[in-house]
């Protein structure tokens, strides 16, 4: 591995680059994030020269190709942020596994979606793998990085979702943006309803209960970050695709937790992700449940709720 090690005690922002036509935009986003966090930037490229798996490139790039790519990327990063500490790492093997290893010591991982997202499924194998195996928050560049618009977070009331909310409030505070908290609910009273009238009667009560629980979850975080304007949005699960598509075009960032079943992550990088990528979309920040954000210790969470 070729590397220029960081001398900072602050965990790095790591960006994975692959030489695709969009890697420069992904690198630029990582530079902005490193500057915002006052953190060093580590640029990583996986050289598949000793990798013989099914995804190995043909013809195979050389090690010198990888070194050259990193040199260009380092010069670009230093040009955009002259005071930023920038390191590089050339690793052998598959990109997904190499970046997952690098995420263990990072505070943020930045990657891009596949170049051919308009014609193929989802984000690509590397981003999809990292969506479930990244040890730190994963920021996926999807064609645009708006400076305006709300931060939209998919909210769960489980205790494991605290890291997601901490990251969402931090992002909204740093960007001075409004935070839109979206919760998806189903209608439990409809499961045993015998008539259409009974189903209709339970709708308002179910939605009000979900909104009330969402308000309880958000109250502690709102007290911790009083500068962040919060808007609550309770959705039926049938409205998820439409709402996420609009948020991808009008928001500056989508935030979601990977969670136990990764439902939102899979919606964003799966077939719904393909539909979204027919136009440029804002970045997505995926937060692993075990992520230890400093803000968690300061938030008066109160008793656990059961919005899920």
VEXLO-441516 format. One record per residue (C-alpha): residue in one letter; residue number from 0; x negated, y negated, z. Coordinates in nm, 3 decimals, always signed. Layout:
BEGIN
code_pos_xx_yy_zz
A_NUM_X_Y_Z
...
This chain:
BEGIN
code_pos_xx_yy_zz
X_0_+0.000_+0.000_+0.000
X_1_-0.126_-0.343_-0.097
X_2_-0.021_-0.603_+0.154
X_3_-0.093_-0.949_+0.281
X_4_+0.003_-0.911_+0.644
X_5_+0.187_-1.183_+0.833
X_6_+0.011_-1.351_+1.123
X_7_+0.340_-1.478_+1.268
X_8_+0.512_-1.320_+1.567
X_9_+0.849_-1.398_+1.408
X_10_+1.005_-1.103_+1.221
X_11_+0.991_-1.152_+0.846
X_12_+1.256_-1.201_+0.585
X_13_+1.188_-0.918_+0.339
X_14_+1.285_-0.938_-0.028
X_15_+1.273_-0.643_-0.265
X_16_+1.191_-0.725_-0.628
X_17_+1.191_-0.494_-0.929
X_18_+1.090_-0.707_-1.226
X_19_+1.445_-0.727_-1.361
X_20_+1.565_-1.042_-1.535
X_21_+1.744_-1.160_-1.219
X_22_+1.469_-1.096_-0.967
X_23_+1.366_-1.463_-0.966
X_24_+1.709_-1.570_-0.841
X_25_+1.696_-1.309_-0.566
X_26_+1.349_-1.427_-0.467
X_27_+1.466_-1.789_-0.457
X_28_+1.752_-1.694_-0.224
X_29_+1.506_-1.515_+0.006
X_30_+1.282_-1.824_+0.013
X_31_+1.577_-2.038_+0.123
X_32_+1.668_-1.789_+0.396
X_33_+1.311_-1.767_+0.524
X_34_+1.290_-2.146_+0.544
X_35_+1.623_-2.169_+0.727
X_36_+1.506_-1.915_+0.982
X_37_+1.151_-2.056_+1.013
X_38_+1.031_-1.704_+0.934
X_39_+0.757_-1.563_+0.711
X_40_+0.856_-1.407_+0.379
X_41_+0.741_-1.061_+0.274
X_42_+0.783_-0.975_-0.097
X_43_+0.800_-0.599_-0.157
X_44_+0.778_-0.411_-0.485
X_45_+0.808_-0.033_-0.511
X_46_+0.568_+0.108_-0.770
X_47_+0.700_+0.446_-0.891
X_48_+0.362_+0.565_-1.018
X_49_+0.352_+0.860_-0.779
X_50_+0.728_+0.904_-0.775
X_51_+0.868_+1.186_-0.990
X_52_+1.237_+1.175_-0.896
X_53_+1.522_+1.149_-1.143
X_54_+1.516_+0.767_-1.131
X_55_+1.148_+0.733_-1.221
X_56_+1.105_+0.481_-1.505
X_57_+0.998_+0.591_-1.851
X_58_+0.751_+0.468_-1.967
X_59_+0.598_+0.447_-1.622
X_60_+0.467_+0.106_-1.512
X_61_+0.111_+0.096_-1.388
X_62_-0.012_-0.010_-1.047
X_63_-0.160_-0.318_-1.211
X_64_+0.186_-0.408_-1.342
X_65_+0.314_-0.402_-0.987
X_66_+0.028_-0.615_-0.857
X_67_+0.084_-0.867_-1.136
X_68_+0.456_-0.889_-1.057
X_69_+0.381_-0.958_-0.691
X_70_+0.126_-1.225_-0.779
X_71_+0.382_-1.405_-0.995
X_72_+0.647_-1.376_-0.723
X_73_+0.410_-1.508_-0.457
X_74_+0.319_-1.810_-0.671
X_75_+0.687_-1.881_-0.734
X_76_+0.772_-1.861_-0.362
X_77_+0.483_-2.091_-0.264
X_78_+0.581_-2.339_-0.534
X_79_+0.939_-2.357_-0.404
X_80_+0.833_-2.375_-0.039
X_81_+0.470_-2.492_-0.003
X_82_+0.469_-2.458_+0.375
X_83_+0.617_-2.107_+0.383
X_84_+0.404_-1.813_+0.496
X_85_+0.427_-1.555_+0.215
X_86_+0.296_-1.199_+0.212
X_87_+0.325_-0.919_-0.042
X_88_+0.343_-0.541_-0.026
X_89_+0.311_-0.287_-0.308
X_90_+0.449_+0.051_-0.200
X_91_+0.461_+0.380_-0.385
X_92_+0.782_+0.578_-0.428
X_93_+1.151_+0.509_-0.456
X_94_+1.266_+0.154_-0.389
X_95_+1.560_+0.246_-0.164
X_96_+1.357_+0.449_+0.085
X_97_+1.065_+0.204_+0.083
X_98_+1.287_-0.095_+0.154
X_99_+1.477_+0.092_+0.425
X_100_+1.144_+0.152_+0.601
X_101_+1.048_-0.213_+0.568
X_102_+1.381_-0.319_+0.721
X_103_+1.286_-0.167_+1.057
X_104_+1.067_-0.464_+1.146
X_105_+1.253_-0.737_+0.957
X_106_+1.518_-0.989_+1.060
X_107_+1.676_-0.993_+0.712
X_108_+1.652_-0.785_+0.395
X_109_+1.733_-0.954_+0.061
X_110_+1.799_-0.759_-0.259
X_111_+1.984_-0.813_-0.586
X_112_+2.255_-0.614_-0.759
X_113_+2.176_-0.423_-1.077
X_114_+2.117_-0.617_-1.399
X_115_+2.388_-0.430_-1.588
X_116_+2.664_-0.476_-1.331
X_117_+2.908_-0.580_-1.604
X_118_+2.888_-0.242_-1.775
X_119_+2.809_+0.004_-1.496
X_120_+2.948_+0.095_-1.155
X_121_+2.887_-0.131_-0.859
X_122_+2.561_-0.274_-0.732
X_123_+2.322_+0.006_-0.820
X_124_+2.173_+0.289_-0.619
X_125_+1.917_+0.085_-0.422
X_126_+2.161_-0.175_-0.287
X_127_+2.427_+0.090_-0.221
X_128_+2.177_+0.303_-0.026
X_129_+2.058_+0.007_+0.179
X_130_+2.419_-0.087_+0.255
X_131_+2.430_+0.217_+0.484
X_132_+2.065_+0.265_+0.583
X_133_+1.921_-0.083_+0.633
X_134_+1.810_-0.139_+0.993
X_135_+1.856_-0.518_+0.976
X_136_+2.121_-0.736_+0.809
X_137_+2.123_-0.691_+0.430
X_138_+2.182_-0.990_+0.201
X_139_+2.282_-0.894_-0.154
X_140_+2.252_-1.157_-0.426
X_141_+2.536_-1.116_-0.676
X_142_+2.474_-1.385_-0.933
X_143_+2.544_-1.707_-0.742
X_144_+2.431_-1.878_-0.423
X_145_+2.681_-2.162_-0.364
X_146_+2.590_-2.444_-0.127
X_147_+2.956_-2.517_-0.051
X_148_+3.257_-2.316_+0.052
X_149_+3.351_-2.123_+0.366
X_150_+3.174_-1.829_+0.523
X_151_+3.422_-1.539_+0.511
X_152_+3.385_-1.257_+0.763
X_153_+3.570_-0.927_+0.775
X_154_+3.662_-0.887_+1.141
X_155_+3.695_-0.572_+1.346
X_156_+3.772_-0.585_+1.717
X_157_+3.553_-0.289_+1.806
X_158_+3.261_-0.356_+2.036
X_159_+3.030_-0.241_+1.756
X_160_+3.148_-0.539_+1.548
X_161_+2.989_-0.798_+1.779
X_162_+2.672_-0.812_+1.566
X_163_+2.880_-0.893_+1.257
X_164_+3.056_-1.182_+1.427
X_165_+2.731_-1.315_+1.572
X_166_+2.575_-1.325_+1.225
X_167_+2.886_-1.484_+1.075
X_168_+2.897_-1.763_+1.334
X_169_+2.525_-1.824_+1.294
X_170_+2.561_-1.851_+0.915
X_171_+2.856_-2.090_+0.944
X_172_+2.670_-2.303_+1.199
X_173_+2.348_-2.319_+0.996
X_174_+2.532_-2.416_+0.679
X_175_+2.785_-2.642_+0.857
X_176_+3.063_-2.444_+0.691
X_177_+3.411_-2.339_+0.793
X_178_+3.441_-1.977_+0.907
X_179_+3.734_-1.774_+0.777
X_180_+3.793_-1.460_+0.985
X_181_+3.980_-1.196_+0.785
X_182_+4.137_-0.893_+0.951
X_183_+4.304_-0.613_+0.756
X_184_+4.594_-0.444_+0.929
X_185_+4.839_-0.164_+0.864
X_186_+5.195_-0.144_+0.994
X_187_+5.203_+0.117_+1.272
X_188_+5.575_+0.070_+1.338
X_189_+5.652_+0.173_+0.980
X_190_+5.510_+0.520_+1.026
X_191_+5.811_+0.645_+1.220
X_192_+6.073_+0.414_+1.071
X_193_+6.375_+0.600_+0.934
X_194_+6.530_+0.323_+0.725
X_195_+6.423_+0.031_+0.508
X_196_+6.583_-0.208_+0.759
X_197_+6.371_-0.064_+1.039
X_198_+6.056_-0.105_+0.832
X_199_+6.140_-0.471_+0.755
X_200_+6.226_-0.545_+1.116
X_201_+5.889_-0.425_+1.239
X_202_+5.680_-0.623_+0.987
X_203_+5.678_-0.958_+1.167
X_204_+5.614_-0.799_+1.505
X_205_+5.323_-0.591_+1.377
X_206_+5.162_-0.887_+1.203
X_207_+5.205_-1.113_+1.506
X_208_+5.044_-0.852_+1.730
X_209_+4.746_-0.820_+1.494
X_210_+4.705_-1.199_+1.479
X_211_+4.724_-1.225_+1.858
X_212_+4.453_-0.964_+1.903
X_213_+4.238_-1.132_+1.638
X_214_+4.271_-1.464_+1.822
X_215_+4.151_-1.297_+2.142
X_216_+3.848_-1.153_+1.967
X_217_+3.753_-1.487_+1.810
X_218_+3.808_-1.697_+2.125
X_219_+3.481_-1.603_+2.295
X_220_+3.275_-1.668_+1.984
X_221_+3.449_-2.000_+1.920
X_222_+3.352_-2.110_+2.272
X_223_+2.991_-2.009_+2.206
X_224_+2.979_-2.204_+1.877
X_225_+3.213_-2.502_+1.924
X_226_+3.070_-2.674_+1.616
X_227_+3.216_-2.404_+1.387
X_228_+3.569_-2.455_+1.258
X_229_+3.749_-2.118_+1.257
X_230_+4.045_-2.011_+1.048
X_231_+4.218_-1.676_+1.105
X_232_+4.365_-1.473_+0.821
X_233_+4.555_-1.149_+0.881
X_234_+4.603_-0.938_+0.567
X_235_+4.796_-0.627_+0.482
X_236_+4.563_-0.367_+0.335
X_237_+4.735_-0.398_-0.004
X_238_+4.607_-0.757_-0.029
X_239_+4.241_-0.680_+0.038
X_240_+4.115_-0.657_-0.321
X_241_+4.276_-0.983_-0.431
X_242_+4.156_-1.175_-0.124
X_243_+3.797_-1.052_-0.148
X_244_+3.785_-1.134_-0.518
X_245_+3.897_-1.493_-0.448
X_246_+3.657_-1.524_-0.155
X_247_+3.371_-1.405_-0.376
X_248_+3.438_-1.687_-0.620
X_249_+3.525_-1.966_-0.375
X_250_+3.319_-1.888_-0.065
X_251_+2.950_-1.941_-0.004
X_252_+2.900_-1.608_+0.174
X_253_+3.087_-1.289_+0.260
X_254_+2.994_-1.117_+0.588
X_255_+3.096_-0.762_+0.677
X_256_+2.987_-0.492_+0.917
X_257_+2.877_-0.157_+0.786
X_258_+3.071_+0.005_+1.069
X_259_+3.152_+0.370_+1.124
X_260_+3.316_+0.432_+0.788
X_261_+3.170_+0.140_+0.591
X_262_+3.507_+0.056_+0.438
X_263_+3.434_-0.307_+0.357
X_264_+3.084_-0.229_+0.237
X_265_+3.219_+0.035_+0.000
X_266_+3.490_-0.201_-0.126
X_267_+3.227_-0.461_-0.206
X_268_+2.973_-0.242_-0.384
X_269_+3.208_+0.019_-0.532
X_270_+3.473_-0.016_-0.799
X_271_+3.593_-0.343_-0.648
X_272_+3.236_-0.471_-0.667
X_273_+3.234_-0.392_-1.038
X_274_+3.553_-0.593_-1.091
X_275_+3.407_-0.887_-0.894
X_276_+3.088_-0.889_-1.097
X_277_+3.269_-0.968_-1.419
X_278_+3.216_-1.323_-1.298
X_279_+2.938_-1.452_-1.072
X_280_+3.006_-1.395_-0.704
X_281_+2.865_-1.531_-0.380
X_282_+2.615_-1.328_-0.176
X_283_+2.725_-1.059_+0.068
X_284_+2.571_-1.012_+0.413
X_285_+2.614_-0.661_+0.553
X_286_+2.538_-0.617_+0.922
X_287_+2.454_-0.281_+1.084
X_288_+2.641_-0.215_+1.411
X_289_+2.322_-0.160_+1.609
X_290_+2.174_-0.498_+1.514
X_291_+2.074_-0.693_+1.824
X_292_+2.150_-1.058_+1.754
X_293_+2.036_-1.307_+2.025
X_294_+2.380_-1.472_+2.024
X_295_+2.550_-1.154_+2.149
X_296_+2.420_-1.201_+2.502
X_297_+2.565_-1.553_+2.517
X_298_+2.915_-1.477_+2.389
X_299_+3.194_-1.436_+2.650
X_300_+3.352_-1.138_+2.478
X_301_+3.611_-1.045_+2.738
X_302_+3.790_-0.707_+2.735
X_303_+3.770_-0.500_+2.418
X_304_+4.067_-0.526_+2.183
X_305_+4.207_-0.277_+1.938
X_306_+4.268_-0.467_+1.618
X_307_+4.144_-0.175_+1.411
